[in-house]
């Protein structure tokens, strides 16, 4: 019997790749879903004016950086 990898130490992308290759591994899928639900997901209000849109590029950059680190 082969041992399973340590799912908690994997990044989100590593875990996703593992799940795609091992679609019958329910334990890995549960860890992935738990992590997806529990990560800090910020919700920003919709822009109300053109002035509000000035901050969009910075917010988008921060969001993309957090996703790369996950």
Beta strands, then each sheet from edge to edge (+ up, - down):
end
